[in-house]
Amino acid sequence: MSSTTPLSRRRFLQTTTASLFAAPYVTRGLRAASPNGKLRHAAFGASGMSWSDITSMANHDHWELAAVCDVDTRNFARVKEKWPNVRCYQDWRELLEKEAGKIDSVNVSTPDHMHGPIGLKAMDLGLHVYGQKPLAQNLYECRQLMLKAREKGVMTQMGIQISSDFTERFAVELIHQGVIGKVKEVHTFSNKKWGDMDPVPTTSDPIPEGFDWQLWLGTATDRPYVKGYYHPSNWRKRRDFGTGTLGDMGCHMFSGWFRSLDLAAPIAVKSTGPTPPNATNWAINAMVEYTFKGTAYTAGDTVKVTWYDGDARPPAEVIALADPAKFPGQGSIYLGTEGVLLHPHGSTPQLFPKAKFQGTRMPKLEPRNHWFDFIDCCRHGGTQKPTANFDYAGPLTEAVLLGCLASPFPGETLQWDAPALKITNNDAANALVKRQYRPGWEV
């Protein structure tokens, strides 16, 4: 079993009102004792990331899969093969209605646009929630998930498993020890290209047998089914369903510097990429500049963090501070007053200049399992919370989503009022804080 570490709550409290964000957090263990003492779990999603989540949770001795939901019933065969007694549903609402009282926890591992609606309803029923990243598809839903978790006193964890990995925790410890001094700026980058500048096809295709297109659309407006364009693998590129490369990878990659610098909500954000998204799809080669209030770990009263995706990369003079010949495709580079830390995504951090840091005492860290962290906290209750609980994951995801929101307004510095959940200087941008819902699907 993994150990858990209580998290600082100052990250978000320092820029938000105490009445909204300082509510006491009281949690409970199992909602009702299961006959065999195991955490009874339901999965929203039967393939892809959900399959990864439930097969990882299945390694815990005190966890069992009771039910699964997927809008594409073709995905049930593999689940039934591994868990013959699992109860299968196509409609997530039916699962929650019929399984209430029979399950203790859920994972929401669907396309981004359904994270909020399913997660909120599950917590309304008192269920613990493991929510995939990004926590929600828009800022309003993200905030509601955080507040609902507090209201209901349930355990939560966002699926940023890298945050439990040795490599990220290693980087956090190095920054906290002051190895590179105070941090002046951070550049973080991903070479993934979850974007598409082409128009939506005007064709339509027959809906496959066993696939409920209307349930898949969920909160989004009705439109024709186009084979391979949305389901199963390209929805991240579409603004109504996904959040582009920034939403896909940002929650993973922001976590290292968000935690190590003890950051809260940004105070401003500006998109500087070469091309904004079109009306329906996210762009590629995005660049976004964030301004945060400074902390004990930063060199100034504010600190700038810049995001790059696709072919975009940090400036050559920044890359030159590390090893240009071996510069990773994904990662973050911290520029400190006493040196540079390069953290390739998923790999061991490196210190530069190398000669200066030879012999530096490196931190020793115990192993941690992200999924077990969630399960153990659900079972035991109390004040101990998973490391990526929604008090942490909510503000982190809000920062990510602000970058997505800024991308249709290139070159404009958007001012963010976190307590009010509002862009204060651009009404068109502020209108995107909350999405337009299909009638009957409002959150």
C-alpha positions in Angstrom: 0.0 0.0 0.0 1.1 3.5 -0.6 1.5 6.2 2.0 -0.1 9.6 1.5 1.2 13.1 2.4 -1.1 16.0 3.4 -1.1 18.8 1.0 -0.6 22.6 1.6 -3.9 24.4 1.2 -2.3 27.8 0.7 -2.0 27.3 -3.1 -5.5 28.4 -3.8 -6.5 30.1 -0.6 -4.0 32.9 -1.2 -6.0 34.3 -4.1 -9.5 33.4 -3.1 -12.0 34.5 -0.4 -11.8 32.6 2.9 -15.6 32.1 2.9 -15.5 30.2 -0.4 -12.3 28.3 -0.2 -11.6 27.7 3.5 -14.5 25.4 4.2 -13.7 22.5 6.6 -13.1 19.2 4.9 -14.6 16.2 6.7 -14.5 12.9 5.0 -15.9 9.4 5.6 -14.9 5.9 4.6 -17.2 3.4 2.9 -20.8 4.7 2.6 -22.0 1.3 3.9 -19.9 -1.7 4.7 -19.6 -4.0 1.7 -20.1 -7.7 2.5 -16.5 -8.6 1.8 -14.9 -5.3 3.1 -13.9 -4.2 -0.4 -14.3 -0.8 -2.1 -17.2 -1.4 -4.5 -16.4 0.6 -7.7 -18.2 1.6 -10.9 -16.4 2.7 -14.0 -17.6 5.3 -16.5 -15.8 4.1 -19.6 -14.9 0.6 -20.6 -11.9 1.1 -22.8 -9.0 3.6 -23.3 -8.1 5.5 -20.2 -10.9 3.9 -18.2 -9.5 0.5 -18.9 -6.1 1.7 -17.8 -7.6 3.1 -14.6 -9.6 0.0 -13.6 -6.9 -2.5 -14.4 -4.5 -0.4 -12.2 -7.0 -0.3 -9.4 -7.6 -4.0 -9.7 -4.1 -4.6 -8.3 -5.4 -3.4 -4.9 -6.5 -6.3 -2.6 -9.5 -4.3 -1.2 -11.1 -3.1 -4.5 -13.7 -4.7 -6.7 -15.4 -3.7 -10.0 -19.2 -3.9 -9.5 -20.5 -2.0 -12.6 -19.3 -0.3 -15.8 -20.9 2.1 -18.2 -20.0 2.8 -21.8 -22.1 4.4 -24.6 -20.4 1.9 -27.0 -21.6 -1.6 -25.9 -18.9 -3.2 -28.1 -16.5 -2.3 -25.3 -18.1 -4.6 -22.8 -16.7 -7.9 -24.1 -13.2 -7.4 -22.7 -14.5 -6.1 -19.4 -16.8 -9.1 -19.0 -13.9 -11.4 -19.8 -11.9 -10.1 -16.9 -14.8 -9.4 -14.5 -17.6 -11.9 -15.5 -20.0 -10.7 -12.8 -19.8 -7.0 -13.6 -23.1 -5.2 -14.3 -23.0 -3.3 -17.6 -25.0 -0.1 -18.5 -25.1 2.1 -21.6 -26.6 5.2 -19.9 -24.6 6.7 -17.0 -27.7 8.0 -15.4 -29.2 4.5 -15.3 -26.1 3.2 -13.6 -26.2 5.8 -10.9 -29.9 5.3 -10.3 -29.8 1.5 -10.1 -26.4 1.2 -8.4 -26.9 3.8 -5.7 -26.3 2.1 -2.4 -24.4 -0.8 -4.0 -21.2 1.1 -4.9 -18.8 3.3 -3.0 -16.7 4.9 -5.7 -16.4 5.7 -9.4 -13.9 6.7 -12.0 -15.0 9.2 -14.7 -12.8 8.4 -17.6 -14.9 9.6 -20.5 -14.3 12.3 -23.1 -13.7 15.7 -21.4 -17.1 17.2 -21.9 -18.8 14.6 -19.7 -16.4 14.7 -16.8 -18.4 17.5 -15.0 -21.9 16.2 -15.4 -21.1 12.6 -14.3 -18.7 13.6 -11.5 -21.2 16.1 -10.0 -24.0 13.6 -10.0 -21.9 10.9 -8.5 -20.8 13.1 -5.7 -24.4 14.2 -5.1 -25.0 10.5 -4.2 -22.1 10.6 -1.8 -19.7 8.6 -4.0 -16.0 9.0 -4.0 -14.7 10.1 -7.4 -11.5 9.4 -9.4 -11.8 11.9 -12.2 -9.6 11.8 -15.3 -7.8 14.9 -16.4 -8.7 17.5 -17.2 -11.0 17.6 -14.3 -13.7 19.2 -16.5 -14.1 20.7 -19.9 -14.7 24.3 -18.8 -13.9 26.5 -15.8 -17.4 26.6 -14.4 -17.7 22.8 -14.2 -14.2 22.6 -12.7 -15.1 25.0 -9.9 -18.4 23.2 -9.2 -16.6 19.8 -8.9 -14.2 21.2 -6.3 -17.0 22.8 -4.3 -19.2 19.7 -4.5 -16.4 17.5 -3.2 -16.2 19.7 -0.2 -19.9 19.9 0.3 -20.3 16.1 0.3 -17.1 15.2 2.1 -16.1 12.6 -0.4 -12.6 11.5 -1.4 -11.4 12.6 -4.8 -8.4 12.2 -7.1 -7.6 13.5 -10.5 -5.9 11.1 -12.9 -2.5 12.8 -13.1 -0.6 9.7 -12.1 2.7 11.4 -12.9 2.1 13.5 -9.8 2.6 10.4 -7.7 5.6 9.3 -9.8 9.1 9.6 -8.3 10.3 11.9 -11.1 7.8 14.7 -10.4 8.2 14.4 -6.7 12.0 14.5 -7.2 11.7 17.8 -9.1 9.4 19.3 -6.4 11.9 18.4 -3.6 14.8 19.9 -5.5 12.9 23.2 -5.9 11.8 23.2 -2.3 15.4 22.6 -1.2 16.4 25.7 -3.1 19.0 23.8 -5.2 18.6 26.2 -8.1 17.8 29.2 -5.9 14.6 31.1 -6.4 12.7 30.4 -9.7 12.6 33.3 -12.1 10.4 31.7 -14.9 9.3 28.3 -16.2 8.8 27.0 -19.7 6.8 23.9 -20.3 6.2 22.1 -23.6 4.6 19.1 -25.3 5.1 18.0 -28.9 1.7 16.4 -29.2 -0.7 17.9 -31.8 -4.3 17.6 -30.6 -5.6 20.1 -33.1 -7.1 20.4 -36.5 -7.5 23.5 -38.6 -9.6 21.9 -41.3 -13.4 22.5 -41.4 -15.8 19.9 -40.1 -16.7 17.4 -42.9 -20.2 17.9 -44.4 -20.8 14.2 -44.8 -22.4 11.8 -42.3 -22.2 8.1 -41.7 -24.4 5.4 -40.3 -24.2 5.0 -36.6 -22.6 1.7 -35.6 -24.7 -0.9 -34.0 -24.4 -0.9 -30.2 -23.2 2.8 -30.1 -25.6 5.4 -28.7 -24.5 8.7 -30.5 -26.9 10.9 -28.5 -25.6 9.6 -25.2 -22.0 10.2 -26.5 -22.9 13.8 -27.5 -24.3 14.4 -24.0 -24.1 18.1 -23.1 -23.0 19.1 -26.7 -25.4 20.1 -29.4 -26.7 17.6 -31.9 -24.8 17.0 -35.1 -24.3 14.2 -37.6 -22.1 11.2 -36.8 -19.0 11.2 -38.9 -17.0 8.0 -38.7 -13.6 8.5 -37.0 -14.0 12.2 -36.7 -15.2 12.3 -33.1 -15.4 8.8 -31.7 -13.4 6.9 -30.6 -10.1 8.8 -30.8 -10.2 12.3 -32.2 -12.6 14.1 -29.9 -9.6 15.9 -28.1 -9.2 18.0 -31.2 -12.8 19.3 -31.1 -13.7 22.3 -29.0 -17.1 21.0 -27.9 -15.7 17.8 -26.6 -12.0 18.0 -25.8 -9.4 20.6 -24.7 -6.6 20.2 -27.2 -3.0 19.4 -26.4 -3.0 21.9 -23.5 -6.0 20.2 -21.8 -4.7 16.7 -22.5 -1.1 17.2 -21.3 -1.3 20.4 -19.3 -2.7 18.8 -16.2 0.1 16.3 -16.2 2.9 18.8 -16.9 1.7 21.8 -15.0 1.5 19.7 -11.8 5.3 19.7 -11.3 5.8 23.5 -11.2 2.3 24.2 -9.7 3.2 22.0 -6.7 6.9 22.9 -6.4 6.3 26.7 -6.6 3.2 26.4 -4.4 1.1 28.4 -7.0 -2.5 29.5 -6.9 -4.7 30.8 -9.6 -3.1 32.8 -12.4 -3.8 36.6 -12.4 -3.4 37.0 -16.1 -3.1 34.8 -19.3 -2.2 35.6 -22.9 -2.2 33.4 -26.0 0.8 34.1 -28.3 0.5 31.2 -30.7 0.7 31.6 -34.5 -2.8 30.5 -35.2 -6.0 30.7 -33.0 -8.5 27.8 -33.0 -11.3 27.9 -35.5 -15.0 27.7 -34.5 -15.0 24.0 -34.0 -11.4 22.7 -33.6 -8.3 23.5 -31.5 -5.2 24.8 -33.1 -1.7 23.3 -33.0 1.6 25.0 -32.1 -0.1 27.0 -29.3 1.8 29.3 -27.0 0.3 30.7 -23.8 1.9 33.0 -21.2 0.7 32.8 -17.7 1.3 35.3 -14.9 1.1 34.1 -11.3 1.6 35.8 -8.0 5.0 35.1 -6.6 5.6 32.7 -3.7 8.4 31.8 -1.3 9.9 29.8 -4.1 10.0 32.5 -6.8 12.4 35.3 -7.4 9.8 38.1 -7.8 6.4 39.4 -6.9 5.1 37.6 -9.9 6.4 34.6 -12.0 5.8 33.9 -15.7 5.1 30.4 -17.0 5.0 29.8 -20.7 3.3 26.8 -22.4 4.3 25.5 -25.9 2.8 22.6 -27.9 3.1 21.0 -31.3 6.3 22.3 -33.0 6.5 25.3 -30.7 9.5 25.3 -28.3 11.1 27.6 -25.7 13.5 30.2 -27.1 16.9 29.0 -28.3 18.6 30.9 -25.5 16.5 29.0 -22.9 17.2 25.6 -24.5 20.9 26.5 -24.6 20.9 26.6 -20.8 20.4 22.8 -20.8 21.6 20.3 -23.4 20.2 21.4 -26.8 21.2 18.1 -28.5 19.2 16.1 -26.0 16.3 18.5 -25.3 13.2 16.4 -24.7 9.9 16.5 -26.7 7.9 17.1 -23.5 8.9 18.6 -20.2 9.5 21.7 -18.2 12.6 23.9 -17.7 12.9 26.0 -14.6 15.2 29.0 -14.7 16.5 29.8 -11.2 18.8 32.4 -9.7 21.4 29.7 -9.0 20.9 27.3 -11.9 18.5 25.5 -14.2 16.4 22.4 -13.7 15.2 20.5 -16.7 12.5 18.0 -16.1 11.8 15.7 -19.1 8.2 14.5 -18.8 8.2 11.1 -17.0 12.0 11.1 -16.6 14.5 12.1 -14.0 15.1 15.8 -13.6 18.6 17.2 -14.6 20.5 20.1 -13.2 22.5 22.6 -15.2 25.3 23.6 -15.5 26.3 20.1 -14.7 29.7 20.9 -13.3 28.2 23.2 -10.7 25.9 20.5 -9.4 28.2 17.5 -9.3 27.9 16.0 -5.8 24.6 17.6 -5.1 22.7 15.6 -2.4 19.6 14.2 -4.0 16.4 13.5 -2.1 15.2 10.0 -1.2 11.5 9.3 -1.7 9.3 6.4 -0.9 7.3 4.8 -3.8 3.7 5.9 -4.2 0.8 4.4 -6.2 -1.7 7.0 -7.5 -4.6 4.6 -7.7 -3.9 3.0 -4.3 -3.6 6.4 -2.8 -7.3 7.0 -3.8 -8.5 3.6 -2.7 -6.8 3.7 0.7 -8.2 7.1 1.5 -11.7 6.0 0.4 -11.5 3.0 2.7 -10.1 4.7 5.7 -11.8 8.2 5.6 -10.6 10.9 8.0 -8.7 14.0 7.2 -6.0 12.3 5.0 -6.8 13.0 1.3 -5.3 11.7 -2.0 -2.4 13.8 -3.2 -4.3 15.1 -6.4 -7.6 15.6 -4.6 -10.0 18.2 -6.1 -8.8 21.0 -3.7 -5.5 20.7 -5.6 -6.7 19.4 -9.0 -9.4 22.1 -9.3 -7.1 25.2 -9.2 -4.5 23.3 -11.3 -7.1 22.5 -14.0 -8.5 26.0 -13.9 -5.1 27.3 -14.8 -4.9 24.9 -17.7 -8.4 25.7 -19.0 -7.6 29.5 -18.8 -5.0 28.9 -21.4 -7.5 27.1 -23.6 -10.0 29.9 -23.1 -7.3 32.5 -24.1 -6.4 30.8 -27.4 -9.3 32.4 -29.4 -8.1 35.9 -28.3 -4.5 36.0 -29.5 -2.3 38.7 -28.2 -4.8 39.9 -25.6 -3.8 39.8 -21.9 -6.9 38.5 -20.1 -7.2 39.4 -16.4 -8.5 36.6 -14.2 -10.6 37.2 -11.0 -10.5 33.7 -9.4 -12.9 34.2 -6.6 -15.5 35.6 -9.0 -14.7 33.0 -11.7 -14.5 35.9 -14.2 -12.4 37.4 -17.0 -12.7 41.1 -16.0 -11.6 42.8 -19.2 -13.1 40.9 -22.1 -16.8 40.0 -22.2 -16.4 37.6 -25.1 -13.8 35.7 -23.3 -15.8 35.7 -20.1 -18.7 34.1 -22.0 -16.5 31.0 -22.5 -16.1 30.4 -18.7 -19.3 28.3 -18.9 -20.4 26.3 -21.9 -23.7 26.4 -23.7 -25.6 23.2 -22.8 -28.0 21.2 -24.9 -31.5 21.6 -23.3 -32.0 19.0 -20.6 -28.2 18.5 -20.0 -27.5 21.7 -18.0 -25.0 21.5 -15.2 
